[in-house]
């Protein structure tokens, strides 16, 4: 009676679950079907160990050749992480979720990492946590920058006293609706398209891939997208005169915007992240931190595209702010703008490094920035202190304490309506995933970073517009 050779028999002889196993099984049960099982297994074990000795065997030559060819296929070179994570500063650690800390610990084990810091609004993201700051040596991490490249805050302080808003709220609401557009994929067309020099920049001709995004970028110029992006009117209060801004003590109407590089930036991020993953093989837990060397063509392409996306995001804010100032007949006393989701060449301990701030605000000494709270919580105009341990950074907002899914499950429409009423905020658009209760306490976050920034003024939201279709950026 013939005994069938099984996959288990050959696995015990050193074979693995590859196409080679199927070829060996076929040969074992055809050419050697009448032989004792132990002899056949022993023979195939020899072939596995020394395939070159069977290249002249009329039966086993195909198997031996396949084994040698398989052995000569180049193996993917996995770049190992360093064994122990480098130390880094954490601000407000007791209110930061474990997932964000775990992600930062992995980022600190990259061979290109020089230094890092975690801001008090940190929460888990993709690759680098949101609120993570990472300095690298001659390497750029697309997911260390983020999907919404150059996402930023922009604040215009008007020559209009706070009382004017209270008396003319309907006018502000009318103009806000007329001159803003929200939602993933949404844009302007034909005669309604905005104009800005950024659309004519030579960098759009850098590659065919970037060139093909130029029309999309133009149509979305001056729009705000989905997610947590907003345009809002509010009251900003300076408790004392600020000499640098040349603004007297008082309460003024102000416009605050938050948005980024729209579909253009998101498409660039996706393209170069995939490219980085193909070129930079990291262990599974670090795969989203794949990086591109700045001395490579791909790294240079991404660097140029990232900077173009950042300037495009700035242009989007400029278009909105210019439209709004003209619509309400205001003079701008001061404008402050800062961005996150970006990378900069900076000096750190005497060395030029690439500083990634994914959801973190630049806070070098004397650098102005805006840190928002939520649609009901105040935001703060700040001036950086230049703290080296924080890599000259601060938080970019309050930070989420609930995921979008958790917020929708746990917060009712009635809850949201009540909290808006309690704070005297008029909301246009936005879903429960952006409810104020989904965010951390901004006062707690600010208390954790008193060593990083000084507060210059306090902004209180009054009229907020966000995407009303639950969309995220495409």
Secondary structure, 3 states (H helix, E strand, C coil): CCCCCCHHHHHHCCCCCCHHHHHHHHHHCCCCCCCCHHHHHHHHHHHHHCHHHHCCCCCCHHHHHHHHHHHHCCCCCCECCCCCCCCCEECCHHHCCHHHHHHHHHHCCCCCEEEEEEEEEEECCCCCCEEEEEEECCEECHHHHCCCCCCEEEEEEEEEEHHHHHHCHHHHHHHHHHCCCCCCCCCCCHHHCCCCHHHHCHHHHCCHHHHCCHHHHHHCCCCCCCCCCEEEEEEEEECCCECCCCECCEEEEEEEEEECCHHHHHHHHHHHHHHHHHHCCECHHHHHHCCEECCCHHHHHHHHHHHHHHHHHHHHHHHHHHHHHHHHCCCEEEEEEEECCEEEEEEECCEEEEEEEECEEECCCCCEEEECCCCCCCEEEEEECCCHHHCCEEECCCCECCCHHHHHHHCCHHHHHHHHHHCCCEEECCCHHHCHHHECCHHHHHHCCCCCEEEEEEEEEEEEECCCCCCCCC
